[in-house]
Amino acid sequence: MVLPVKTSTGQYDILLQEGALQNAGDFLRLDRRVLIVTDSGVPAHYAQRLAAQCETPVIVTVEQGEPSKCMATYEAILRRMVQENFTRSDCVAAVGGGVVGDMAGFAAATYMRGIDFYNLPTTVLSQVDSSIGGKVAIDFCGFKNLVGAFYPPKAVLIDTDTLRTLPPRQIANGLAEAVKMAATCDRELFELFEAGNPPIGRVIEASLRIKRSVVEQDEKETGLRRVLNFGHTLAHAIESENQMQALYHGECVALGMLPMCAKPVRERLVKVLAGLGLPTKMQADPDRIIAACRHDKKCAGNAITVVYVPEIGQYEMRTMPFEEFEKNIREALA
């Protein structure tokens, strides 16, 4: 299945298909130098499978994890491109999760003022969320995604077969973002989660359609795209204290959604999240997490603006006193 995406900065197609990686050359232009960026946590044969279809492949493998999404790694990628004589007619391909996609995409966006970029996400999280939308970045001075750009890929290739090597916790981590989109925008998708064991391909397609619609209307996050931040205000605060608990991003988002919805919605959310193996109670010190929320960019004076879900499939931007925000967190996650 091919989903076209049309934005003000570019048009590209998303191919969603089992086994798509094996035939990537039919969908991507690989008759040139191709810098394939992957990480040590991704099965090596994925990058090698793509390389076998390229005229002149160059594979760069970085260390797994967020710490690699930094200026030093970015510079190393650029140096390798210079050493291999990459020109503006060549391209970069990311094979991996969101960290690889962000970093490889930013390198493509800035090398010689921009060369073609292909995204081949291999995790549920990147397949349902980060691979579409055109945001690329690296972390800098301790701040996540501080240096980045809006730079759409030339194409996205999603091979659901790559999910077979993921452990269950990583699957659930990615599905948290799909639940987020269902809760705000798609009642039928949410009900599919409530029914239990939804087909992963159907979940990915539905999630992609939601995010495509949002991105096409608001590419640079000036309005509607903020709906994708449901659960993220608290999630980012939990992540900032993540040294206290080894939680994945999706697990933090799962916790972050619960205080930002009406009680009947919360009750349904808890059942869905628990069924997926995602956390519904916060183990960290709530005082520290709440204090971290005060530094969120959506906090102004003694109020904070959040995405709030009054009913499944609906959302609203709600500005609430910080005391109410704090009360919701303590009630929902105690």
Secondary structure, DSSP 8 states (H G I E B T S, - for coil): -EEEEEETTEEEEEEE-TTGGGGGGGTS--SSEEEEEEETTS-HHHHHHHHTT-SEEEEEEE-SSGGGSSHHHHHHHHHHHHHTT--TT-EEEEEESHHHHHHHHHHHHHGGG--EEEEEE-SHHIIIIITSS-EEEEEETTEEEEEEEE---SEEEE-GGGGGGS-HHHHHHHHHHHHHHHHHH-HHHHHHHHHSS--HHHHHHHHHHHHHHHHHH-TTSSSGGGGGGTTHHHHHHHHHTGGGS---HHHHHHHHHGGGB-HHHHHHHHHHHHHHT---S--S-HHHHHHHHTTSTTEETTEEEEEEBSSTT--EEEEEEHHHHHHHHHHHH-
